[in-house]
Amino acid sequence: MGILYLIVVVIVIAGIWKTFEKAGQPGWAAIVPFYNYYIMAKIGGVKNWWFVFIPFLNIYILFVISIAIAKSFGKDTGFGLGLALLGFIFYPILGFGSSVYKGADGSGGLAKDIESIGSGN
């Protein structure tokens, strides 16, 4: 059972690593605690990444960052929810799949929405 768990962890880390590299970020950031959240927020264009340090608010920001990452790769909100809830499945799909990084505002229409996330507007 421990070997199976280790295999899943390696696959998830590899998926996040490849996702970071697709977005032009260092892949090794996937294994550095808290810095990986900063890079995820940077990929998604979320400015208030430091909310991960605030209890209960960190759950909210995890969903915001995951949805923003999905939009940055041209995926929909459902895929973003998959990243947040089933990351062990969705990050390898994103990292090893054919998705292309389109920028922090996704298809160009999300810049205003991403700017307002977490700012209280």
N, C-alpha and C positions, 0 to 999 in steps of 0.2 A: 504494500500500500504506500509506503514511503517513497519507493521508486516511481510510482505513478504520479504522486504529488510533485516530485522533483521534475519529472518530464513536463508536466503541465506548467510549472513555474518557468522553466527554461523556454518553452514555447511562447508564453505570454511576454517574457522579457524580450525575446527575439522579435516578436510582433511590434512591441512598443519601440524597440531599437530601430527597426526598419521604418516605422511610421515617422520617427524623428528625422531619420536620414532623408526620407522623401520630402520632408518639409525644409530641408537645408539646415537642420540643427545637428549637433553632435549626437550620435547614437549612444555613446557611453552615458549620456545624461539619464538614460532610462533606469540605471542602477544606482543613482545617487539620490538618497531620500530628500524630499522637499524641493531640491533643484529640479527634479523631474516634473513637479507640479508647475514650477515657474516656466519651464520649457513648453509644457502642454498649454498653459495659458497664453504664452507667446505665439504658439502655432495657431491657436484659436482666436487670438486678438482680444482676450479678456484681460483687462487691466487690474482688476482687484483680486489677483491670485492669492494674495496673503490671507484671504478669508479662510484658507485651509487650516489656519492656526486657531480659529475661533470655533469652539464646540457648537454643534448643531448647525451653524452657518456653513461649516465645512461640507456638510451633506448637500446643501443647496449649490455651493460653488462647484462641487464635483459634477453635478448635473449640468450646470451652465458651461463648464469647460468641455465636458464630453460632447454636448450638442454643438458648441462652437467648433470643436475639432472636426466633427462630422461635416458641418457646413463648409469648413475650409477645404475639405476633400470632395465637395460636391455631393455629399450624401444628405439624406433628410433627417428630420428630428427623431424619427423612429430608430435610425441607426445610431444616433447620439445617445438615446436612452439605452440601446444595446451596449454601447461602450461603457456607460456608467454602471449598468446592472450585470452585464455578462461580458466584461472586458476580456476574460480568458478565451472567449470565442471571437469577439469582434475586433480586438486589436490585431491578432494574427491575420484576419481577413483584410483589414485595412492596410497593414504593413506589407503583406505578401501578395495582395491582390493587385488589380490593375488601376486602382484609384490614383489620381494625380492631384498633387497639392495645388490649389488654386489661389492661395493667399488667405490672409487672416479674415477677409470679408467674404470669403466663399465666391459666389458668382458676381460679386460687386454690389449686391443690394443689402448686405447685412451690416455694413460699416456703422450705420446709425444705431441699429439694434444692439450691436456689440458694445458700442460706446456707452449706452445707457444701462447695460447690465451691471448691477451692483452699485450704481451711482445714486440710487434713490429717485431717479427721474421716472 
